[in-house]
């Protein structure tokens, strides 16, 4: 009996050791909530709202997270990609150019995070173009913009605003190089088929105006083939 008790006790220790080993092997799962916090702390938007000490406390929580932290850093950067507002005007919609324009931005590698076909009011367009309110062409431009629906889009990616403007071409199609959207698809400045944000600040203002419901947050399976 004594031998049996000793054997049972030994087996119990072995069982405890095995349990401890299994628990240690699942440390990633145990730390999952903290890794989520690490990801948030690495986000530029988080850093703006919290003190450096608070960020440091989350990003240096455990040395085992070095590899995971690098992945979280990259993920945070992807979530904070620059955004731009691109709008296909009534002439572009009527001429069936939505697909061609969307294709160019997709092929470039930008990520579509919002899109809709929309017929806004005169007041909405006047708000959008308020910086041009003093121009002589302002009334006729608004008259034209409400003649039909527009296709509204938000694209995200590195340098989305500057690159997006280059892809559209010059305001006057006659000055746009072949290969640009305006250089390939239009002729007259009054029918230049598209609008693109000119600065990051204005892009965010325009996105808020045109998409008050917000945009979509999603991860493209292709991002590892687009960004290092």
PyMOL CGO cylinders between C-alpha atoms (Angstrom):
from pymol import cmd
from pymol.cgo import CYLINDER

trace = [
    CYLINDER, 0.00, 0.00, 0.00, 2.83, 2.33, 0.93, 0.3, 1, 1, 1, 1, 1, 1,
    CYLINDER, 2.83, 2.33, 0.93, 4.46, 1.66, -2.42, 0.3, 1, 1, 1, 1, 1, 1,
    CYLINDER, 4.46, 1.66, -2.42, 1.21, 2.38, -4.19, 0.3, 1, 1, 1, 1, 1, 1,
    CYLINDER, 1.21, 2.38, -4.19, 0.83, 5.68, -2.31, 0.3, 1, 1, 1, 1, 1, 1,
    CYLINDER, 0.83, 5.68, -2.31, 4.38, 6.69, -3.24, 0.3, 1, 1, 1, 1, 1, 1,
    CYLINDER, 4.38, 6.69, -3.24, 3.70, 5.86, -6.87, 0.3, 1, 1, 1, 1, 1, 1,
    CYLINDER, 3.70, 5.86, -6.87, 0.50, 7.91, -6.83, 0.3, 1, 1, 1, 1, 1, 1,
    CYLINDER, 0.50, 7.91, -6.83, 2.28, 10.87, -5.31, 0.3, 1, 1, 1, 1, 1, 1,
    CYLINDER, 2.28, 10.87, -5.31, 5.00, 10.61, -7.96, 0.3, 1, 1, 1, 1, 1, 1,
    CYLINDER, 5.00, 10.61, -7.96, 2.39, 10.46, -10.69, 0.3, 1, 1, 1, 1, 1, 1,
    CYLINDER, 2.39, 10.46, -10.69, 0.70, 13.49, -9.19, 0.3, 1, 1, 1, 1, 1, 1,
    CYLINDER, 0.70, 13.49, -9.19, 3.95, 15.47, -9.39, 0.3, 1, 1, 1, 1, 1, 1,
    CYLINDER, 3.95, 15.47, -9.39, 4.45, 14.39, -12.97, 0.3, 1, 1, 1, 1, 1, 1,
    CYLINDER, 4.45, 14.39, -12.97, 0.94, 15.50, -13.75, 0.3, 1, 1, 1, 1, 1, 1,
    CYLINDER, 0.94, 15.50, -13.75, 1.56, 18.90, -12.13, 0.3, 1, 1, 1, 1, 1, 1,
    CYLINDER, 1.56, 18.90, -12.13, 4.77, 19.31, -14.12, 0.3, 1, 1, 1, 1, 1, 1,
    CYLINDER, 4.77, 19.31, -14.12, 2.98, 18.47, -17.35, 0.3, 1, 1, 1, 1, 1, 1,
    CYLINDER, 2.98, 18.47, -17.35, 0.24, 20.96, -16.51, 0.3, 1, 1, 1, 1, 1, 1,
    CYLINDER, 0.24, 20.96, -16.51, 2.82, 23.67, -15.80, 0.3, 1, 1, 1, 1, 1, 1,
    CYLINDER, 2.82, 23.67, -15.80, 4.55, 22.92, -19.11, 0.3, 1, 1, 1, 1, 1, 1,
    CYLINDER, 4.55, 22.92, -19.11, 1.26, 23.19, -21.01, 0.3, 1, 1, 1, 1, 1, 1,
    CYLINDER, 1.26, 23.19, -21.01, 0.46, 26.46, -19.25, 0.3, 1, 1, 1, 1, 1, 1,
    CYLINDER, 0.46, 26.46, -19.25, 3.87, 27.88, -20.11, 0.3, 1, 1, 1, 1, 1, 1,
    CYLINDER, 3.87, 27.88, -20.11, 3.44, 26.87, -23.76, 0.3, 1, 1, 1, 1, 1, 1,
    CYLINDER, 3.44, 26.87, -23.76, 0.22, 28.90, -23.96, 0.3, 1, 1, 1, 1, 1, 1,
    CYLINDER, 0.22, 28.90, -23.96, 1.73, 32.18, -22.70, 0.3, 1, 1, 1, 1, 1, 1,
    CYLINDER, 1.73, 32.18, -22.70, 0.73, 33.92, -25.94, 0.3, 1, 1, 1, 1, 1, 1,
    CYLINDER, 0.73, 33.92, -25.94, -2.93, 33.25, -25.20, 0.3, 1, 1, 1, 1, 1, 1,
    CYLINDER, -2.93, 33.25, -25.20, -2.51, 34.39, -21.60, 0.3, 1, 1, 1, 1, 1, 1,
    CYLINDER, -2.51, 34.39, -21.60, -0.95, 37.63, -22.78, 0.3, 1, 1, 1, 1, 1, 1,
    CYLINDER, -0.95, 37.63, -22.78, -3.43, 38.22, -25.62, 0.3, 1, 1, 1, 1, 1, 1,
    CYLINDER, -3.43, 38.22, -25.62, -5.33, 41.06, -23.89, 0.3, 1, 1, 1, 1, 1, 1,
    CYLINDER, -5.33, 41.06, -23.89, -2.03, 42.86, -23.16, 0.3, 1, 1, 1, 1, 1, 1,
    CYLINDER, -2.03, 42.86, -23.16, -0.92, 42.46, -26.76, 0.3, 1, 1, 1, 1, 1, 1,
    CYLINDER, -0.92, 42.46, -26.76, -4.10, 44.15, -27.85, 0.3, 1, 1, 1, 1, 1, 1,
    CYLINDER, -4.10, 44.15, -27.85, -3.26, 47.03, -25.53, 0.3, 1, 1, 1, 1, 1, 1,
    CYLINDER, -3.26, 47.03, -25.53, 0.26, 47.10, -26.97, 0.3, 1, 1, 1, 1, 1, 1,
    CYLINDER, 0.26, 47.10, -26.97, -1.18, 47.45, -30.45, 0.3, 1, 1, 1, 1, 1, 1,
    CYLINDER, -1.18, 47.45, -30.45, -3.37, 50.33, -29.30, 0.3, 1, 1, 1, 1, 1, 1,
    CYLINDER, -3.37, 50.33, -29.30, -0.43, 52.01, -27.59, 0.3, 1, 1, 1, 1, 1, 1,
    CYLINDER, -0.43, 52.01, -27.59, 1.64, 51.86, -30.77, 0.3, 1, 1, 1, 1, 1, 1,
    CYLINDER, 1.64, 51.86, -30.77, -1.07, 53.60, -32.75, 0.3, 1, 1, 1, 1, 1, 1,
    CYLINDER, -1.07, 53.60, -32.75, -0.31, 57.28, -33.40, 0.3, 1, 1, 1, 1, 1, 1,
    CYLINDER, -0.31, 57.28, -33.40, -3.89, 58.12, -32.42, 0.3, 1, 1, 1, 1, 1, 1,
    CYLINDER, -3.89, 58.12, -32.42, -3.37, 56.43, -29.02, 0.3, 1, 1, 1, 1, 1, 1,
    CYLINDER, -3.37, 56.43, -29.02, -0.06, 58.21, -28.46, 0.3, 1, 1, 1, 1, 1, 1,
    CYLINDER, -0.06, 58.21, -28.46, -1.69, 61.59, -29.00, 0.3, 1, 1, 1, 1, 1, 1,
    CYLINDER, -1.69, 61.59, -29.00, -4.24, 60.90, -26.25, 0.3, 1, 1, 1, 1, 1, 1,
    CYLINDER, -4.24, 60.90, -26.25, -1.99, 59.34, -23.59, 0.3, 1, 1, 1, 1, 1, 1,
    CYLINDER, -1.99, 59.34, -23.59, 1.15, 60.28, -21.68, 0.3, 1, 1, 1, 1, 1, 1,
    CYLINDER, 1.15, 60.28, -21.68, 4.55, 58.84, -22.72, 0.3, 1, 1, 1, 1, 1, 1,
    CYLINDER, 4.55, 58.84, -22.72, 4.65, 56.88, -19.42, 0.3, 1, 1, 1, 1, 1, 1,
    CYLINDER, 4.65, 56.88, -19.42, 1.32, 55.23, -20.18, 0.3, 1, 1, 1, 1, 1, 1,
    CYLINDER, 1.32, 55.23, -20.18, 2.47, 54.25, -23.65, 0.3, 1, 1, 1, 1, 1, 1,
    CYLINDER, 2.47, 54.25, -23.65, 5.80, 52.94, -22.33, 0.3, 1, 1, 1, 1, 1, 1,
    CYLINDER, 5.80, 52.94, -22.33, 4.06, 50.86, -19.68, 0.3, 1, 1, 1, 1, 1, 1,
    CYLINDER, 4.06, 50.86, -19.68, 2.11, 49.04, -22.38, 0.3, 1, 1, 1, 1, 1, 1,
    CYLINDER, 2.11, 49.04, -22.38, 4.80, 48.72, -25.04, 0.3, 1, 1, 1, 1, 1, 1,
    CYLINDER, 4.80, 48.72, -25.04, 7.50, 47.39, -22.69, 0.3, 1, 1, 1, 1, 1, 1,
    CYLINDER, 7.50, 47.39, -22.69, 5.34, 45.05, -20.67, 0.3, 1, 1, 1, 1, 1, 1,
    CYLINDER, 5.34, 45.05, -20.67, 7.30, 41.84, -21.31, 0.3, 1, 1, 1, 1, 1, 1,
    CYLINDER, 7.30, 41.84, -21.31, 10.50, 40.95, -23.24, 0.3, 1, 1, 1, 1, 1, 1,
    CYLINDER, 10.50, 40.95, -23.24, 8.83, 37.87, -24.73, 0.3, 1, 1, 1, 1, 1, 1,
    CYLINDER, 8.83, 37.87, -24.73, 6.63, 40.20, -26.77, 0.3, 1, 1, 1, 1, 1, 1,
    CYLINDER, 6.63, 40.20, -26.77, 9.50, 41.56, -28.90, 0.3, 1, 1, 1, 1, 1, 1,
    CYLINDER, 9.50, 41.56, -28.90, 8.43, 39.72, -32.05, 0.3, 1, 1, 1, 1, 1, 1,
    CYLINDER, 8.43, 39.72, -32.05, 4.73, 40.25, -31.40, 0.3, 1, 1, 1, 1, 1, 1,
    CYLINDER, 4.73, 40.25, -31.40, 5.38, 43.96, -30.76, 0.3, 1, 1, 1, 1, 1, 1,
    CYLINDER, 5.38, 43.96, -30.76, 7.01, 44.33, -34.17, 0.3, 1, 1, 1, 1, 1, 1,
    CYLINDER, 7.01, 44.33, -34.17, 3.96, 42.78, -35.78, 0.3, 1, 1, 1, 1, 1, 1,
    CYLINDER, 3.96, 42.78, -35.78, 1.67, 45.05, -33.74, 0.3, 1, 1, 1, 1, 1, 1,
    CYLINDER, 1.67, 45.05, -33.74, 3.73, 48.09, -34.79, 0.3, 1, 1, 1, 1, 1, 1,
    CYLINDER, 3.73, 48.09, -34.79, 3.28, 47.19, -38.43, 0.3, 1, 1, 1, 1, 1, 1,
    CYLINDER, 3.28, 47.19, -38.43, -0.44, 46.54, -37.94, 0.3, 1, 1, 1, 1, 1, 1,
    CYLINDER, -0.44, 46.54, -37.94, -0.87, 49.90, -36.19, 0.3, 1, 1, 1, 1, 1, 1,
    CYLINDER, -0.87, 49.90, -36.19, 0.86, 51.65, -39.09, 0.3, 1, 1, 1, 1, 1, 1,
    CYLINDER, 0.86, 51.65, -39.09, -1.48, 49.92, -41.55, 0.3, 1, 1, 1, 1, 1, 1,
    CYLINDER, -1.48, 49.92, -41.55, -4.52, 51.09, -39.56, 0.3, 1, 1, 1, 1, 1, 1,
    CYLINDER, -4.52, 51.09, -39.56, -3.27, 54.68, -39.62, 0.3, 1, 1, 1, 1, 1, 1,
    CYLINDER, -3.27, 54.68, -39.62, -2.66, 54.90, -43.36, 0.3, 1, 1, 1, 1, 1, 1,
    CYLINDER, -2.66, 54.90, -43.36, -3.23, 58.29, -44.93, 0.3, 1, 1, 1, 1, 1, 1,
    CYLINDER, -3.23, 58.29, -44.93, -6.70, 58.75, -46.43, 0.3, 1, 1, 1, 1, 1, 1,
    CYLINDER, -6.70, 58.75, -46.43, -7.94, 60.80, -49.35, 0.3, 1, 1, 1, 1, 1, 1,
    CYLINDER, -7.94, 60.80, -49.35, -11.39, 61.67, -50.70, 0.3, 1, 1, 1, 1, 1, 1,
    CYLINDER, -11.39, 61.67, -50.70, -11.93, 60.99, -54.40, 0.3, 1, 1, 1, 1, 1, 1,
    CYLINDER, -11.93, 60.99, -54.40, -15.20, 61.88, -56.10, 0.3, 1, 1, 1, 1, 1, 1,
    CYLINDER, -15.20, 61.88, -56.10, -16.31, 61.02, -59.63, 0.3, 1, 1, 1, 1, 1, 1,
    CYLINDER, -16.31, 61.02, -59.63, -18.41, 63.93, -60.87, 0.3, 1, 1, 1, 1, 1, 1,
    CYLINDER, -18.41, 63.93, -60.87, -21.71, 63.67, -62.81, 0.3, 1, 1, 1, 1, 1, 1,
    CYLINDER, -21.71, 63.67, -62.81, -19.95, 63.56, -66.20, 0.3, 1, 1, 1, 1, 1, 1,
    CYLINDER, -19.95, 63.56, -66.20, -17.76, 60.64, -65.09, 0.3, 1, 1, 1, 1, 1, 1,
    CYLINDER, -17.76, 60.64, -65.09, -20.76, 58.75, -63.75, 0.3, 1, 1, 1, 1, 1, 1,
    CYLINDER, -20.76, 58.75, -63.75, -22.85, 59.40, -66.88, 0.3, 1, 1, 1, 1, 1, 1,
    CYLINDER, -22.85, 59.40, -66.88, -20.01, 58.25, -69.14, 0.3, 1, 1, 1, 1, 1, 1,
    CYLINDER, -20.01, 58.25, -69.14, -19.62, 54.97, -67.28, 0.3, 1, 1, 1, 1, 1, 1,
    CYLINDER, -19.62, 54.97, -67.28, -16.10, 55.64, -66.00, 0.3, 1, 1, 1, 1, 1, 1,
    CYLINDER, -16.10, 55.64, -66.00, -16.58, 54.50, -62.38, 0.3, 1, 1, 1, 1, 1, 1,
    CYLINDER, -16.58, 54.50, -62.38, -15.09, 51.07, -63.01, 0.3, 1, 1, 1, 1, 1, 1,
    CYLINDER, -15.09, 51.07, -63.01, -12.06, 52.41, -64.90, 0.3, 1, 1, 1, 1, 1, 1,
    CYLINDER, -12.06, 52.41, -64.90, -11.22, 54.92, -62.17, 0.3, 1, 1, 1, 1, 1, 1,
    CYLINDER, -11.22, 54.92, -62.17, -11.73, 52.44, -59.31, 0.3, 1, 1, 1, 1, 1, 1,
    CYLINDER, -11.73, 52.44, -59.31, -9.53, 49.94, -61.14, 0.3, 1, 1, 1, 1, 1, 1,
    CYLINDER, -9.53, 49.94, -61.14, -6.63, 52.39, -61.33, 0.3, 1, 1, 1, 1, 1, 1,
    CYLINDER, -6.63, 52.39, -61.33, -6.65, 53.06, -57.60, 0.3, 1, 1, 1, 1, 1, 1,
    CYLINDER, -6.65, 53.06, -57.60, -6.94, 49.35, -56.83, 0.3, 1, 1, 1, 1, 1, 1,
    CYLINDER, -6.94, 49.35, -56.83, -4.11, 48.46, -59.19, 0.3, 1, 1, 1, 1, 1, 1,
    CYLINDER, -4.11, 48.46, -59.19, -1.94, 51.16, -57.63, 0.3, 1, 1, 1, 1, 1, 1,
    CYLINDER, -1.94, 51.16, -57.63, -2.34, 49.39, -54.30, 0.3, 1, 1, 1, 1, 1, 1,
    CYLINDER, -2.34, 49.39, -54.30, -4.61, 51.77, -52.41, 0.3, 1, 1, 1, 1, 1, 1,
    CYLINDER, -4.61, 51.77, -52.41, -7.33, 50.33, -50.18, 0.3, 1, 1, 1, 1, 1, 1,
    CYLINDER, -7.33, 50.33, -50.18, -10.97, 51.32, -50.65, 0.3, 1, 1, 1, 1, 1, 1,
    CYLINDER, -10.97, 51.32, -50.65, -12.50, 52.03, -47.22, 0.3, 1, 1, 1, 1, 1, 1,
    CYLINDER, -12.50, 52.03, -47.22, -15.74, 53.76, -48.27, 0.3, 1, 1, 1, 1, 1, 1,
    CYLINDER, -15.74, 53.76, -48.27, -17.82, 54.23, -51.43, 0.3, 1, 1, 1, 1, 1, 1,
    CYLINDER, -17.82, 54.23, -51.43, -21.34, 55.24, -52.42, 0.3, 1, 1, 1, 1, 1, 1,
    CYLINDER, -21.34, 55.24, -52.42, -23.37, 56.63, -55.31, 0.3, 1, 1, 1, 1, 1, 1,
    CYLINDER, -23.37, 56.63, -55.31, -24.93, 59.79, -53.95, 0.3, 1, 1, 1, 1, 1, 1,
    CYLINDER, -24.93, 59.79, -53.95, -27.11, 62.71, -55.06, 0.3, 1, 1, 1, 1, 1, 1,
    CYLINDER, -27.11, 62.71, -55.06, -26.36, 65.51, -52.58, 0.3, 1, 1, 1, 1, 1, 1,
    CYLINDER, -26.36, 65.51, -52.58, -28.23, 68.79, -52.19, 0.3, 1, 1, 1, 1, 1, 1,
    CYLINDER, -28.23, 68.79, -52.19, -27.10, 72.16, -53.48, 0.3, 1, 1, 1, 1, 1, 1,
    CYLINDER, -27.10, 72.16, -53.48, -26.25, 73.18, -49.91, 0.3, 1, 1, 1, 1, 1, 1,
    CYLINDER, -26.25, 73.18, -49.91, -24.02, 70.11, -49.54, 0.3, 1, 1, 1, 1, 1, 1,
    CYLINDER, -24.02, 70.11, -49.54, -22.03, 71.02, -52.64, 0.3, 1, 1, 1, 1, 1, 1,
    CYLINDER, -22.03, 71.02, -52.64, -21.79, 74.65, -51.55, 0.3, 1, 1, 1, 1, 1, 1,
    CYLINDER, -21.79, 74.65, -51.55, -20.27, 73.44, -48.28, 0.3, 1, 1, 1, 1, 1, 1,
    CYLINDER, -20.27, 73.44, -48.28, -17.82, 71.19, -50.14, 0.3, 1, 1, 1, 1, 1, 1,
    CYLINDER, -17.82, 71.19, -50.14, -16.70, 73.97, -52.48, 0.3, 1, 1, 1, 1, 1, 1,
    CYLINDER, -16.70, 73.97, -52.48, -16.94, 76.84, -49.99, 0.3, 1, 1, 1, 1, 1, 1,
    CYLINDER, -16.94, 76.84, -49.99, -13.34, 77.91, -50.68, 0.3, 1, 1, 1, 1, 1, 1,
    CYLINDER, -13.34, 77.91, -50.68, -14.43, 78.77, -54.25, 0.3, 1, 1, 1, 1, 1, 1,
    CYLINDER, -14.43, 78.77, -54.25, -17.49, 80.74, -53.22, 0.3, 1, 1, 1, 1, 1, 1,
    CYLINDER, -17.49, 80.74, -53.22, -16.00, 84.05, -54.38, 0.3, 1, 1, 1, 1, 1, 1,
    CYLINDER, -16.00, 84.05, -54.38, -15.27, 82.82, -57.89, 0.3, 1, 1, 1, 1, 1, 1,
    CYLINDER, -15.27, 82.82, -57.89, -17.46, 83.91, -60.81, 0.3, 1, 1, 1, 1, 1, 1,
    CYLINDER, -17.46, 83.91, -60.81, -17.94, 80.32, -61.96, 0.3, 1, 1, 1, 1, 1, 1,
    CYLINDER, -17.94, 80.32, -61.96, -19.20, 79.17, -58.55, 0.3, 1, 1, 1, 1, 1, 1,
    CYLINDER, -19.20, 79.17, -58.55, -22.99, 79.32, -59.29, 0.3, 1, 1, 1, 1, 1, 1,
    CYLINDER, -22.99, 79.32, -59.29, -22.70, 77.56, -62.64, 0.3, 1, 1, 1, 1, 1, 1,
    CYLINDER, -22.70, 77.56, -62.64, -20.37, 74.94, -61.15, 0.3, 1, 1, 1, 1, 1, 1,
    CYLINDER, -20.37, 74.94, -61.15, -22.91, 74.10, -58.44, 0.3, 1, 1, 1, 1, 1, 1,
    CYLINDER, -22.91, 74.10, -58.44, -25.69, 74.01, -61.07, 0.3, 1, 1, 1, 1, 1, 1,
    CYLINDER, -25.69, 74.01, -61.07, -23.66, 71.44, -62.98, 0.3, 1, 1, 1, 1, 1, 1,
    CYLINDER, -23.66, 71.44, -62.98, -22.75, 69.32, -59.93, 0.3, 1, 1, 1, 1, 1, 1,
    CYLINDER, -22.75, 69.32, -59.93, -26.40, 68.73, -59.04, 0.3, 1, 1, 1, 1, 1, 1,
    CYLINDER, -26.40, 68.73, -59.04, -27.34, 67.50, -62.53, 0.3, 1, 1, 1, 1, 1, 1,
    CYLINDER, -27.34, 67.50, -62.53, -26.77, 63.87, -61.52, 0.3, 1, 1, 1, 1, 1, 1,
    CYLINDER, -26.77, 63.87, -61.52, -25.31, 61.55, -58.90, 0.3, 1, 1, 1, 1, 1, 1,
    CYLINDER, -25.31, 61.55, -58.90, -21.65, 61.51, -57.95, 0.3, 1, 1, 1, 1, 1, 1,
    CYLINDER, -21.65, 61.51, -57.95, -19.59, 58.50, -56.87, 0.3, 1, 1, 1, 1, 1, 1,
    CYLINDER, -19.59, 58.50, -56.87, -17.88, 59.16, -53.53, 0.3, 1, 1, 1, 1, 1, 1,
    CYLINDER, -17.88, 59.16, -53.53, -14.84, 57.20, -52.38, 0.3, 1, 1, 1, 1, 1, 1,
    CYLINDER, -14.84, 57.20, -52.38, -12.27, 57.14, -49.60, 0.3, 1, 1, 1, 1, 1, 1,
    CYLINDER, -12.27, 57.14, -49.60, -8.94, 55.51, -50.43, 0.3, 1, 1, 1, 1, 1, 1,
    CYLINDER, -8.94, 55.51, -50.43, -6.25, 54.70, -47.88, 0.3, 1, 1, 1, 1, 1, 1,
    CYLINDER, -6.25, 54.70, -47.88, -2.54, 54.17, -48.43, 0.3, 1, 1, 1, 1, 1, 1,
    CYLINDER, -2.54, 54.17, -48.43, 0.91, 55.62, -48.07, 0.3, 1, 1, 1, 1, 1, 1,
    CYLINDER, 0.91, 55.62, -48.07, 0.94, 59.10, -49.63, 0.3, 1, 1, 1, 1, 1, 1,
    CYLINDER, 0.94, 59.10, -49.63, -2.68, 58.69, -50.75, 0.3, 1, 1, 1, 1, 1, 1,
    CYLINDER, -2.68, 58.69, -50.75, -3.36, 62.44, -51.08, 0.3, 1, 1, 1, 1, 1, 1,
    CYLINDER, -3.36, 62.44, -51.08, -0.32, 63.43, -53.13, 0.3, 1, 1, 1, 1, 1, 1,
    CYLINDER, -0.32, 63.43, -53.13, -0.29, 60.29, -55.25, 0.3, 1, 1, 1, 1, 1, 1,
    CYLINDER, -0.29, 60.29, -55.25, -4.05, 60.46, -55.74, 0.3, 1, 1, 1, 1, 1, 1,
    CYLINDER, -4.05, 60.46, -55.74, -3.76, 63.98, -57.16, 0.3, 1, 1, 1, 1, 1, 1,
    CYLINDER, -3.76, 63.98, -57.16, -1.03, 62.85, -59.55, 0.3, 1, 1, 1, 1, 1, 1,
    CYLINDER, -1.03, 62.85, -59.55, -3.18, 59.96, -60.71, 0.3, 1, 1, 1, 1, 1, 1,
    CYLINDER, -3.18, 59.96, -60.71, -6.08, 62.32, -61.43, 0.3, 1, 1, 1, 1, 1, 1,
    CYLINDER, -6.08, 62.32, -61.43, -3.91, 64.77, -63.39, 0.3, 1, 1, 1, 1, 1, 1,
    CYLINDER, -3.91, 64.77, -63.39, -4.10, 68.56, -63.66, 0.3, 1, 1, 1, 1, 1, 1,
    CYLINDER, -4.10, 68.56, -63.66, -7.36, 70.45, -63.14, 0.3, 1, 1, 1, 1, 1, 1,
    CYLINDER, -7.36, 70.45, -63.14, -7.29, 71.35, -66.84, 0.3, 1, 1, 1, 1, 1, 1,
    CYLINDER, -7.29, 71.35, -66.84, -7.31, 68.09, -68.82, 0.3, 1, 1, 1, 1, 1, 1,
    CYLINDER, -7.31, 68.09, -68.82, -5.30, 69.82, -71.58, 0.3, 1, 1, 1, 1, 1, 1,
    CYLINDER, -5.30, 69.82, -71.58, -2.40, 70.11, -69.12, 0.3, 1, 1, 1, 1, 1, 1,
    CYLINDER, -2.40, 70.11, -69.12, -2.70, 66.50, -67.94, 0.3, 1, 1, 1, 1, 1, 1,
    CYLINDER, -2.70, 66.50, -67.94, -0.20, 63.92, -69.11, 0.3, 1, 1, 1, 1, 1, 1,
    CYLINDER, -0.20, 63.92, -69.11, -1.32, 60.77, -70.93, 0.3, 1, 1, 1, 1, 1, 1,
    CYLINDER, -1.32, 60.77, -70.93, -1.60, 57.99, -68.37, 0.3, 1, 1, 1, 1, 1, 1,
    CYLINDER, -1.60, 57.99, -68.37, -3.38, 60.18, -65.83, 0.3, 1, 1, 1, 1, 1, 1,
    CYLINDER, -3.38, 60.18, -65.83, -7.14, 59.87, -65.43, 0.3, 1, 1, 1, 1, 1, 1,
    CYLINDER, -7.14, 59.87, -65.43, -7.90, 63.32, -66.84, 0.3, 1, 1, 1, 1, 1, 1,
    CYLINDER, -7.90, 63.32, -66.84, -5.20, 62.94, -69.47, 0.3, 1, 1, 1, 1, 1, 1,
    CYLINDER, -5.20, 62.94, -69.47, -6.86, 59.79, -70.74, 0.3, 1, 1, 1, 1, 1, 1,
    CYLINDER, -6.86, 59.79, -70.74, -10.58, 60.35, -70.21, 0.3, 1, 1, 1, 1, 1, 1,
    CYLINDER, -10.58, 60.35, -70.21, -11.54, 64.03, -70.64, 0.3, 1, 1, 1, 1, 1, 1,
    CYLINDER, -11.54, 64.03, -70.64, -10.93, 67.18, -72.65, 0.3, 1, 1, 1, 1, 1, 1,
    CYLINDER, -10.93, 67.18, -72.65, -12.70, 70.23, -71.17, 0.3, 1, 1, 1, 1, 1, 1,
    CYLINDER, -12.70, 70.23, -71.17, -11.92, 71.82, -67.78, 0.3, 1, 1, 1, 1, 1, 1,
    CYLINDER, -11.92, 71.82, -67.78, -15.64, 72.12, -67.04, 0.3, 1, 1, 1, 1, 1, 1,
    CYLINDER, -15.64, 72.12, -67.04, -16.03, 68.36, -67.48, 0.3, 1, 1, 1, 1, 1, 1,
    CYLINDER, -16.03, 68.36, -67.48, -12.88, 67.07, -65.77, 0.3, 1, 1, 1, 1, 1, 1,
    CYLINDER, -12.88, 67.07, -65.77, -14.74, 64.05, -64.31, 0.3, 1, 1, 1, 1, 1, 1,
    CYLINDER, -14.74, 64.05, -64.31, -13.22, 63.86, -60.83, 0.3, 1, 1, 1, 1, 1, 1,
    CYLINDER, -13.22, 63.86, -60.83, -12.23, 65.59, -57.61, 0.3, 1, 1, 1, 1, 1, 1,
    CYLINDER, -12.23, 65.59, -57.61, -9.37, 64.70, -55.26, 0.3, 1, 1, 1, 1, 1, 1,
    CYLINDER, -9.37, 64.70, -55.26, -8.34, 66.13, -51.89, 0.3, 1, 1, 1, 1, 1, 1,
    CYLINDER, -8.34, 66.13, -51.89, -5.38, 68.51, -52.08, 0.3, 1, 1, 1, 1, 1, 1,
    CYLINDER, -5.38, 68.51, -52.08, -4.07, 68.15, -48.51, 0.3, 1, 1, 1, 1, 1, 1,
    CYLINDER, -4.07, 68.15, -48.51, -4.29, 65.59, -45.73, 0.3, 1, 1, 1, 1, 1, 1,
    CYLINDER, -4.29, 65.59, -45.73, -6.17, 68.09, -43.56, 0.3, 1, 1, 1, 1, 1, 1,
    CYLINDER, -6.17, 68.09, -43.56, -8.72, 68.84, -46.27, 0.3, 1, 1, 1, 1, 1, 1,
    CYLINDER, -8.72, 68.84, -46.27, -9.08, 65.14, -46.99, 0.3, 1, 1, 1, 1, 1, 1,
    CYLINDER, -9.08, 65.14, -46.99, -10.19, 64.47, -43.43, 0.3, 1, 1, 1, 1, 1, 1,
    CYLINDER, -10.19, 64.47, -43.43, -12.64, 67.39, -43.56, 0.3, 1, 1, 1, 1, 1, 1,
    CYLINDER, -12.64, 67.39, -43.56, -14.12, 66.12, -46.82, 0.3, 1, 1, 1, 1, 1, 1,
    CYLINDER, -14.12, 66.12, -46.82, -14.35, 62.55, -45.53, 0.3, 1, 1, 1, 1, 1, 1,
    CYLINDER, -14.35, 62.55, -45.53, -16.25, 63.81, -42.49, 0.3, 1, 1, 1, 1, 1, 1,
    CYLINDER, -16.25, 63.81, -42.49, -18.61, 65.79, -44.76, 0.3, 1, 1, 1, 1, 1, 1,
    CYLINDER, -18.61, 65.79, -44.76, -19.30, 63.02, -47.25, 0.3, 1, 1, 1, 1, 1, 1,
    CYLINDER, -19.30, 63.02, -47.25, -19.16, 60.02, -44.93, 0.3, 1, 1, 1, 1, 1, 1,
    CYLINDER, -19.16, 60.02, -44.93, -20.59, 61.12, -41.56, 0.3, 1, 1, 1, 1, 1, 1,
    CYLINDER, -20.59, 61.12, -41.56, -21.48, 57.45, -41.00, 0.3, 1, 1, 1, 1, 1, 1,
    CYLINDER, -21.48, 57.45, -41.00, -17.77, 56.62, -40.97, 0.3, 1, 1, 1, 1, 1, 1,
    CYLINDER, -17.77, 56.62, -40.97, -15.56, 54.37, -43.10, 0.3, 1, 1, 1, 1, 1, 1,
    CYLINDER, -15.56, 54.37, -43.10, -14.73, 50.66, -43.03, 0.3, 1, 1, 1, 1, 1, 1,
    CYLINDER, -14.73, 50.66, -43.03, -11.77, 49.28, -41.07, 0.3, 1, 1, 1, 1, 1, 1,
    CYLINDER, -11.77, 49.28, -41.07, -10.44, 46.13, -42.69, 0.3, 1, 1, 1, 1, 1, 1,
    CYLINDER, -10.44, 46.13, -42.69, -7.15, 44.44, -43.49, 0.3, 1, 1, 1, 1, 1, 1,
    CYLINDER, -7.15, 44.44, -43.49, -6.32, 43.64, -47.10, 0.3, 1, 1, 1, 1, 1, 1,
    CYLINDER, -6.32, 43.64, -47.10, -4.74, 40.24, -47.67, 0.3, 1, 1, 1, 1, 1, 1,
    CYLINDER, -4.74, 40.24, -47.67, -2.48, 41.98, -50.25, 0.3, 1, 1, 1, 1, 1, 1,
    CYLINDER, -2.48, 41.98, -50.25, -0.91, 44.54, -47.93, 0.3, 1, 1, 1, 1, 1, 1,
    CYLINDER, -0.91, 44.54, -47.93, 2.18, 42.36, -47.36, 0.3, 1, 1, 1, 1, 1, 1,
    CYLINDER, 2.18, 42.36, -47.36, 2.77, 42.43, -51.13, 0.3, 1, 1, 1, 1, 1, 1,
    CYLINDER, 2.77, 42.43, -51.13, 2.38, 46.21, -51.31, 0.3, 1, 1, 1, 1, 1, 1,
    CYLINDER, 2.38, 46.21, -51.31, 4.28, 47.41, -48.24, 0.3, 1, 1, 1, 1, 1, 1,
    CYLINDER, 4.28, 47.41, -48.24, 7.55, 46.17, -46.76, 0.3, 1, 1, 1, 1, 1, 1,
]
cmd.load_cgo(trace, "trace")
